Amino acid sequence: MSKNLKNIGLVSLLTVVSRVLGLIRDQLGAAIFGASVLNTAFLSAFRLPNLFRRLLGEGALAAAFLPNLQHELHEHGRPGAFALLNKVASWLLVITGGLAAVFMLVFSQSRRLPGHDDKWYLLADLTVILVPYLIFVCLAAAFSATLQVFHRFLEPALSPIWLNLSMIATLGGAGLHFSATPLGEIHWLCAGVLVGGFLQMAVPAAALIRGEGWRPQFDLGLSPRVREIALLMTPGLWGTAIYQVNSYVSSMLAFSINDSAGTLMFYANRLMELPIGVFAIAVSTVVYPLLTKHAVERNFDGLAQDFRKGVRLILLINVPAAAGLALLSEPIVRLLFERHNFTAADTQAMAPLLAIYALGLPFFSVVNLTVRAFYAVKNTKAPVRVATVDFLINLGLSLLLMRWLGAAGLVLASTVAIIAQTWLLHRALAGQLPGMGLGLLLPSVGRILTATAVMALAVWGGTQLVALLPLGGKARDLVEVVGLIPAACALYGALLWMLKIEGREDLEALFKKLRTRFAAKPEAG
């Protein structure tokens, strides 16, 4: 477990860097474009290739590909694993290339349908430019999954960093210096997406070639493993990407509400996903290969044990993170985004969206790992059934609530849907593998909720005290965010230690090992 925590720490650290860069990217976009129709159109168009990234890349493909790659490596070694990678990558290139061509052709003909608002034609034009990104990012997902099987987590964790750096460079650099219009700046930002996508694909591919000895070959052979991956993916396309499907549907509905709703929902969702990206996805990335290894060996006790450890680690971080985001939503938004073209009115509209999104944070985090647990045992039917129910809940509530609550209704609908999905998935998982039930985690959950409640009360009290200080505007926000968050984290950690949270012995062993290593370095010198 100590080694797994080290890998989680590495992935988390690099994901922190990526998320910080992503935040800088979002801040730059908000400052330049505000919550304008241009920004909303770009963010909505960018969701389509990201949807297929989850459908054909990080979602169904990765979940179906990784267990079969583990089997191939176990039975035929690296040559067999690389042969399977060549086949999967070749098919992926053909399928995503065909999809990109079809989408570009369809959206390029949008003006043949007259009578719509100009913003819908703008959305279609930007979609044409951005769709090729899905080719790069889907291939990148296959290469990254292969590296994870070889226990190399550095290059996959670096992947989103290349995208963020490229978008920052083209928007904050080239876009501002070489473009005379806002539309021109958006086109530069689109170019940054494509360059970043290429780097996301090329870096892990280079790591496989130079570090692991892979030799790329175009191979459309239909081996039994490829057929099995296709059979697993077919129902799983819907099951693993439902959150992104819901997000895409919500973005289109938001685009119809007003010009700013889509942008505000996007930025609120990005802030909500920060704790997910920093830790929960890191946990899932490291734990999933362990789950598939246990499944291959039919060690279901080990699979259940590692699954529960993963869920506990996720909840340990994301439950207090959700409470903190909800309580401090307004000062966080104002401090991070309110400048230049992003106004005080935008802050007032976005803060409630962030607070509602935060309620679903722990559930979304756990769903990510739970779906992977189903795929580790090659069960794709249960996630599909649950995903269908989830989609219908989200769509029905969205159409109902947006009439009265606007964008807040859309966010509330997606939050209710993700809570329902979490409950249904775990019910189905426990039904298939009794050892996967989360009853053994109830003492841990009780301690986490207790510590979170005390922490939340302290944060609320802190905001009341800060309000009494002779501070105004950003100064008060800075004190609340920079002062209260570290204090809350320290209090939460101390409470968990006092409550003797399960799993702390793993952390103690890791810290002891690190202290021993650092203490030995001077002697070695």
MIRO-854165 format. One record per residue (C-alpha): residue in one letter; x, y, z. Coordinates in steps of 0.05 Angstrom, whole numbers, padded with zeros to 5 digits, always signed. Each point is the difference from the previous one (the first is absolute). Layout:
% MIRO-854165
AXYZ
...
This chain:
% MIRO-854165
M+00000+00000+00000
S+00059+00046+00014
K+00021-00005-00074
N-00071+00013-00022
L-00003+00063+00043
K+00065+00023-00032
N-00030-00009-00069
I-00063+00036+00023
G+00043+00056+00027
L+00038+00006-00066
V-00064+00002-00041
S-00032+00048+00049
L+00060+00047-00001
L+00001+00004-00076
T-00075+00006-00002
V+00005+00059+00048
V+00048+00033-00049
S-00048-00015-00057
R-00060+00027+00038
V+00037+00063+00020
L+00018+00011-00073
G-00072-00016-00019
L-00024+00052+00051
I+00048+00051-00030
R-00027-00017-00069
D-00072+00009+00024
Q+00017+00065+00036
L+00033+00027-00064
G-00061-00020-00042
A-00048+00031+00050
A+00040+00065+00004
I+00004+00007-00076
F-00069-00024-00020
G-00041+00004+00064
A-00066-00039-00001
S-00012+00021-00073
V-00034-00038-00055
L+00068-00010-00033
N+00029-00034+00061
T-00063-00042+00010
A+00002-00022-00073
F+00073-00021+00006
L-00010-00038+00065
S-00063-00035-00027
A+00036-00019-00065
F+00059-00027+00040
R-00047-00047+00037
L-00014-00042-00063
P+00071-00028-00009
N+00006-00007+00075
L-00064-00041-00001
F+00031-00048-00049
R+00065+00001+00040
R-00040-00033+00055
L-00039-00044-00047
L+00057-00028-00041
G+00061+00019+00041
E+00003+00006+00075
G-00067-00033+00011
A-00024-00063-00034
L+00063-00015-00039
A+00047+00008+00059
A-00046-00040+00045
A-00006-00057-00052
F+00072+00004-00025
L+00038-00002+00065
P-00026-00067+00027
N+00013-00033-00067
L+00069+00031-00003
Q+00014-00028+00069
H-00021-00069-00024
E+00042+00005-00062
L+00061+00023+00040
H-00011-00057+00049
E-00006-00053-00053
H+00046+00023-00057
G+00045+00053+00030
R+00017+00067-00031
P-00002-00024-00073
G-00073-00021+00009
A-00017+00065+00036
F+00031+00043-00053
A-00034-00039-00056
L-00067+00013+00034
L+00017+00074+00007
N+00016+00005-00074
K-00067-00030-00019
V-00040+00043+00049
A+00037+00064-00020
S-00011-00015-00074
W-00074-00010+00008
L-00005+00061+00044
L+00034+00042-00053
V-00048-00023-00054
I-00063+00009+00042
T+00018+00068+00030
G+00025+00025-00067
G-00066-00020-00032
L-00041+00032+00056
A+00040+00065-00005
A-00011+00003-00075
V-00075-00011+00007
F-00008+00052+00055
M+00041+00052-00039
L-00042-00012-00062
V-00067+00004+00037
F+00016+00062+00042
S+00031+00037-00059
Q-00068-00001-00033
S-00036+00034+00058
R-00019+00062-00040
R-00041-00044-00046
L-00051+00002+00058
P-00020+00074+00001
G-00041+00036+00053
H+00043-00014+00061
D+00036+00049+00045
D+00071+00017-00021
K+00028-00032+00064
W-00021-00069-00025
Y+00038+00009-00065
L+00060+00024+00040
L-00004-00063+00042
A-00001-00043-00063
D+00060+00036-00031
L+00042-00009+00063
T-00020-00073+00004
V+00028-00012-00070
I+00067+00027+00023
L+00003-00038+00066
V-00026-00069-00020
P+00068-00027-00023
Y+00023+00004+00072
L-00039-00064+00014
I+00049-00040-00044
F+00061+00021+00039
V-00030-00007+00069
C-00031-00069-00013
L+00066-00027-00024
A+00034+00032+00060
A-00048-00037+00046
A+00020-00068-00030
F+00074+00017+00007
S-00008+00024+00071
A-00039-00062+00020
T+00057-00043-00026
L+00051+00039+00040
Q-00042-00009+00063
V+00001-00076-00010
F+00076+00005+00000
H-00006+00041+00065
R+00023+00064-00033
F-00045+00056+00025
L+00044+00061-00015
E-00015+00010-00074
P-00076-00012+00005
A-00004+00050+00057
L+00038+00051-00042
S-00051-00005-00056
P-00048+00056+00019
I+00059+00046+00016
W+00018+00003-00074
L-00071+00021-00018
N-00003+00055+00053
L+00069+00028-00018
S-00017+00001-00074
M-00067+00036+00012
I+00032+00051+00047
A+00055+00014-00051
T-00048+00009-00059
L-00051+00042+00039
G+00044+00041+00046
G+00058+00004-00049
A-00015-00006-00074
G-00074+00015+00006
L+00009+00067+00034
H+00059+00022-00043
F-00020-00024-00069
S-00075+00008+00000
A-00040+00064-00008
T-00069-00028+00017
P-00031-00044+00054
L-00018-00052-00053
G+00072-00002-00022
E+00021-00013+00072
I-00049-00057+00004
H+00030-00030-00063
W+00069+00003+00031
L-00028-00035+00061
C-00028-00055-00045
A+00069-00008-00030
G+00028-00009+00070
V-00050-00057+00012
L+00024-00036-00062
V+00074+00010+00015
G-00011-00023+00072
G-00038-00061-00023
F+00057-00020-00046
L+00049+00005+00059
Q-00046-00040+00044
M+00004-00056-00052
A+00074+00006-00018
V+00031+00001+00070
P-00027-00067+00025
A+00012-00031-00069
A+00073+00022+00004
A+00005-00029+00071
L-00025-00067-00025
I+00048+00000-00059
R+00063+00023+00037
G-00013-00027+00069
E-00038-00065-00011
G+00021-00022-00070
W-00066+00007-00036
R+00002+00001-00076
P-00062+00032-00031
Q-00033-00039-00057
F-00065+00011-00036
D-00039-00064+00012
L-00076-00008-00009
G+00001-00073+00018
L-00059-00026+00040
S+00031-00044+00053
P-00043-00031+00055
R+00024+00054+00049
V-00020+00056-00048
R-00069-00031-00008
E-00007-00006+00075
I+00019+00073+00009
A-00051+00020-00053
L-00054-00042+00034
L+00016+00031+00068
M+00002+00070-00030
T-00066-00004-00038
P-00046+00005+00061
G+00053+00036+00040
L+00001+00060-00047
W-00063+00024+00034
G+00016-00024+00070
T+00068+00033+00011
A-00014+00066-00034
I-00068+00017+00029
Y+00027+00058+00042
Q+00030+00032-00062
V-00064-00014-00040
N-00040+00034+00055
S+00050+00059+00001
Y-00005+00007-00076
V-00077+00000+00002
S+00002+00050+00058
S+00047+00045-00039
M-00047+00001-00060
L-00059+00015+00045
A+00040+00055+00035
F+00018+00030-00068
S-00074+00007-00013
I-00014+00035+00067
N+00045+00060-00010
D+00069+00019-00026
S+00037-00007+00066
A-00031-00062+00033
G+00045-00050-00037
T+00064+00037+00019
L-00020+00006+00073
M-00019-00073+00004
F+00066-00021-00032
Y+00043+00040+00047
A-00040-00023+00061
N+00007-00072-00023
R+00075+00009-00010
L+00008+00026+00071
M-00041-00058+00027
E+00044-00049-00038
L+00064+00027+00030
P-00002-00047+00061
I-00020-00057-00047
G+00059+00012-00045
V+00050+00010+00056
F-00016-00064+00038
A-00061-00041-00021
I+00022-00011-00072
A+00071-00013+00026
V-00027-00054+00046
S-00041-00032-00056
T+00059+00002-00047
V+00045-00037+00048
V-00052-00048+00030
Y-00032-00022-00066
P+00061-00041-00024
L+00000-00034+00069
L-00074-00017-00008
T+00011-00030-00069
K+00060-00040+00026
H-00041-00029+00057
A-00056-00016-00049
V+00048-00036-00047
E+00026-00041+00059
R-00072-00009+00026
N+00022+00028+00066
F-00067+00032+00017
D+00017+00012+00072
G+00060+00042-00021
L-00042+00035-00051
A-00053+00019+00052
Q+00053+00022+00050
D+00036+00046-00050
F-00067+00027-00025
R-00021+00019+00071
K+00067+00032+00013
G-00008+00041-00064
V-00070+00023+00019
R+00023+00018+00070
L+00057+00042-00027
I-00047+00035-00048
L-00051+00017+00053
L+00055+00021+00048
I+00016+00059-00046
N-00063+00015-00038
V-00051+00003+00056
P+00035+00059+00035
A+00017+00030-00067
A-00074+00001-00018
A-00018+00034+00065
G+00055+00052-00008
L-00019+00016-00072
A-00073+00009+00020
L+00015+00045+00059
L+00052+00043-00035
S-00028+00000-00070
E-00010+00075-00006
P+00068+00024+00025
I+00034-00055-00041
V-00035+00021-00065
R+00012+00074+00014
L+00073-00009+00016
L+00016-00046-00059
F-00043+00028-00056
E-00028+00070+00013
R+00044+00046-00041
H-00002+00036-00067
N-00059-00027-00040
F-00024-00047+00055
T-00046+00044+00042
A-00028+00000+00070
A-00067-00021-00029
D+00034-00061-00030
T+00028-00017+00068
Q-00069+00004+00033
A-00028-00045-00054
M+00057-00051+00001
A+00009-00010+00076
P-00067-00037+00011
L+00016-00046-00059
L+00067-00019+00033
A-00034-00013+00066
I-00051-00047-00032
Y+00054-00036-00042
A+00040-00010+00064
L-00056-00042+00031
G+00011-00052-00054
L+00076-00001+00006
P+00009-00061+00045
F-00051-00040-00041
F+00032+00016-00067
S+00068-00019+00029
V-00024-00068+00024
V-00038-00015-00065
N+00065+00006-00039
L+00033-00057+00039
T-00064-00042+00005
V-00009-00003-00076
R+00073-00022-00006
A-00014-00055+00051
F-00055-00027-00045
Y+00047+00000-00059
A+00054-00035+00039
V-00047-00060+00004
K-00023+00012-00072
N-00072+00019+00018
T-00025+00054-00047
K-00074-00012+00005
A-00012+00028+00070
P+00033+00068-00013
V-00041+00006-00064
R-00066-00012+00035
V+00018+00049+00055
A+00025+00051-00050
T-00066-00002-00037
V-00039+00014+00063
D+00050+00055+00018
F-00008+00033-00069
L-00076-00001+00004
I+00001+00030+00070
N+00047+00056-00022
L-00038+00016-00064
G-00068-00001+00033
L+00021+00043+00059
S+00039+00047-00045
L-00060+00015-00044
L-00044+00009+00061
L+00046+00041+00045
M+00031+00046-00053
R-00067+00033-00009
W-00001+00027+00071
L+00074-00001+00022
G+00037+00011-00065
A+00072-00024+00001
A-00006-00018+00074
G-00055-00049-00019
L+00046-00034-00050
V+00055-00007+00052
L-00048-00026+00052
A-00026-00052-00050
S+00069-00027-00014
T+00016-00003+00075
V-00063-00041+00015
A+00016-00045-00059
I+00072-00015+00023
I-00025-00016+00071
A-00050-00049-00029
Q+00053-00031-00045
T+00047-00011+00060
W-00054-00036+00040
L-00022-00044-00058
L+00070-00019-00020
H+00021-00022+00069
R-00064-00039+00009
A+00014-00037-00065
L+00074-00011+00017
A-00016-00029+00069
G-00051-00046-00033
Q+00053-00028-00047
L+00058-00004+00049
P-00025-00002+00073
G+00070+00019+00025
M-00005+00066-00039
G-00055+00028+00045
L+00019+00063+00037
G-00028-00020+00067
L+00070-00009+00027
L+00014+00073-00016
L-00056+00028+00043
P+00045+00012+00061
S+00049+00039-00045
V-00057+00039-00032
G-00027+00017+00069
R+00068+00027+00021
I+00008+00040-00065
L-00070+00031+00008
T+00013+00017+00072
A+00066+00034-00015
T-00030+00036-00060
A-00059+00026+00041
V+00047+00029+00053
M+00044+00029-00054
A-00059+00031-00036
L-00025+00032+00064
A+00069+00029+00012
V+00003+00028-00071
W-00068+00032+00008
G+00021+00031+00065
G+00064+00024-00033
T-00039+00036-00055
Q-00041+00036+00054
L+00064+00023+00034
V+00032+00023-00065
A-00063+00040-00016
L+00013+00041+00064
L+00070+00021-00023
P+00009+00068-00033
L+00013-00031-00068
G-00035+00007-00066
G-00006-00034-00067
K+00058-00045-00021
A+00037+00009+00066
R-00056-00034+00039
D-00005-00054-00053
L+00075-00013+00004
V-00003-00007+00076
E-00059-00048-00004
V+00030-00044-00055
V+00074+00001+00016
G-00010+00002+00076
L-00060-00044+00013
I+00014-00057-00049
P+00069-00020+00029
A-00027+00008+00071
A-00060-00043-00018
C+00044-00054-00031
A+00044-00002+00062
L-00061-00005+00046
Y-00030-00055-00044
G+00064-00040-00001
A+00008+00005+00076
L-00071-00022+00011
L+00008-00061-00045
W+00064-00019+00036
M-00035+00007+00067
L-00058-00042-00026
K+00049-00053-00023
I-00022-00003-00072
E+00013-00066-00034
G+00059-00002-00047
R+00043+00049+00038
E+00051-00055+00012
D+00015+00000-00075
L+00014+00075+00003
E+00043-00010+00062
A+00041-00054-00035
L+00010+00045-00060
F+00022+00060+00042
K+00047-00045+00041
K+00031-00027-00064
L+00010+00070-00028
R+00031+00025+00065
T+00048-00059+00000
R+00020+00013-00072
F+00013+00074+00011
A+00038-00014+00065
A+00045-00050-00037
K+00019+00049-00056
P+00052+00041+00040
E+00035-00064+00022
A+00002-00025-00072
G+00032+00065-00020
